[in-house]
Amino acid sequence: MATSLQRRPKLPSSNVVELLRPGSFVRLYNQPRDLPPFQVIQCRGGRCWVRQQSWGQLVQWEVAHQQISTAA
C-alpha cells in the first residue's frame, strides 16, 4: 500500500512571528534610542503586554505584536 505525502505550501515570511517569552526585552518600532527596552509580561492573540522596569509591577502597556521586535 503506497501513500503519497502532500507537502504543505510554505507560508510567506510576513506571517512568521517571533516567540516573545515573558521576561524577554523588546523594542517598539520608532522607539527613541534613549528609551530603554520594554519587558514582556505576556503575549496572546497578536497582542503583547509590556512594561518599563521603572514603572512598577502594576503598570502595563498593550501593543500589537507586529509593532515590536527583540532588543539587541
URZI-V225076 format. One record per backbone hydrogen bond with DSSP energy under -1.0 kcal/mol. NH is the residue of the N-H (numbers start at 0). CO is the residue of the C=O. E is the energy in kcal/mol with one decimal. If there is no record, write none. Layout:
NH;CO;E  NH;CO;E
//
This chain:
14;11;-2.0  15;12;-1.3  22;39;-2.9  23;20;-2.3  25;37;-2.9  26;68;-3.1  28;66;-2.5  30;27;-1.7  34;31;-1.4  37;25;-2.9  38;50;-3.2  39;23;-2.9  40;48;-3.6  41;48;-1.2  43;46;-2.7  46;43;-2.0  47;62;-3.0  48;41;-3.0  49;60;-2.9  50;38;-1.8  54;51;-1.6  60;49;-3.0  62;47;-2.9  64;45;-3.0  66;63;-1.9  67;64;-1.5  68;26;-2.4  70;24;-2.3
//
